[in-house]
Amino acid sequence: MKTHRPLLAASLTAMLVASAAAAAPAPVHWQPTWISPAQPLFADHAVLPMGLPVEFHDATLRQVVRTSLGGPRLRLVFSNEYGTAPLMLGAIAVRVARGDGQAAPVRFQGRDDIVVPPGAKVVSDAVDLPTRAGDRLDVDVYLPRTAKLAGFHWDAQESTLLWHGNTVGRRDRDPLETGTARAFVSELWVASAHPPMSVVVIGDSITDGNGSSMGRDQRWPDHLARRLAPHGVAVLNAGIAGNRLLRGGWGDGALARLDRDVLGRPGVRAVVVLLGTNDIGFPGSPFAPVEAPVTLAELTSAFRQLAAQAHARDVRVLVGTVPPFKQALQGTPLEGHYSADKDATRQALNDWIRRAGVFDGIADFDRVLRDPADPARLDPALDSGDHLHPGDAGYRRMAESIDIRTLLGATASTQVQP
């Protein structure tokens, strides 16, 4: 009987390759699922309070983060951005807020503590803590030495709890103090079998959720995240209250931070941009009393540049029209955001956004939110009450107005439902 040795060898090789492939672990991808962009601390003469102490010693902070996608394991990123001294992080733990599960320790190369250099970020080891899309997580951070406030984000729309001493993972003590800003906790990643895919939203306090219900995840990016989660797309909120397209102040200007906070993220499919309110409203107000008014040409040039940079990275761009803000902050020490001239600039910018043809799509937030009886102001049913920021209903309406197929592109149209 004749033996077909070449055929037999080829069969054995194929079997060995198949066996090796079956035994090899599936690749793990780390999907960003939540971010908190850092900003510089306010100047001493700032018109608003910081929301947290500027220095901590022998203190524990508990902060809440929310997943837009879940996974079997997670990693946390901690920030000393804008810090000027090394930051010592002691014991850290994370727990899913739902239920009574134990807090899981967060380590760095197997250690409980780590020193973060000034201006740097560090990423933790993987933590075996399964999460689902929309989970709220408690993150406890112990600061054993004197630590200056860094990795700061002013408008958390959450309460940050502070205790004296190391209370990491404990739930049996009342906090010594409560703050309204974030510090040090910068990003949350989850393990995934698929390469990451994200939409990043960049904007000001309207994107950051000012005026929404505290601790209830009612920002418009939260509502957008709920729409995209079934399709495996994370939504990362890069909004910073007071942010502007052109100039810095409350955080670097959007063009200055575009690479760091948007285009440098892994798996970014698209960016949603909602900016212009503060570029138009700040000059002549208590926030920028001697600043010259912004011009339409300056704004349109900046939007074109933002789109060009995103498109060069194969990132789609969807731009929101600027919502109305007549009577914004009226009757408060911060009054001065609105004038008829400023509204004329806003309307001219919105007209340009609608017809410019340089973006992959628009979200007409102006039409969604304006009062039919007075288009220069927010619809009272959608207003948080300060005539500048929408409330929960307005934020939900904004997210619902975004066309998902336009946002993600034609290649996703067979997978994504509107």
Helices and strands as residue ranges (DSSP letters): H 5-23, E 29-35, E 55-56, E 59-66, E 74-79, E 87-89, E 92-96, E 104-105, E 114-116, E 121-123, E 136-143, E 147-148, E 160-164, E 177-179, E 185-192, E 198-203, H 205-208, H 220-228, G 229-231, E 234-237, H 254-258, I 259-263, E 268-274, H 277-281, H 296-312, E 316-320, H 340-355, E 361-363, H 365-369, E 370-371, E 374-378, G 380-382, H 392-400, H 404-408, G 410-412
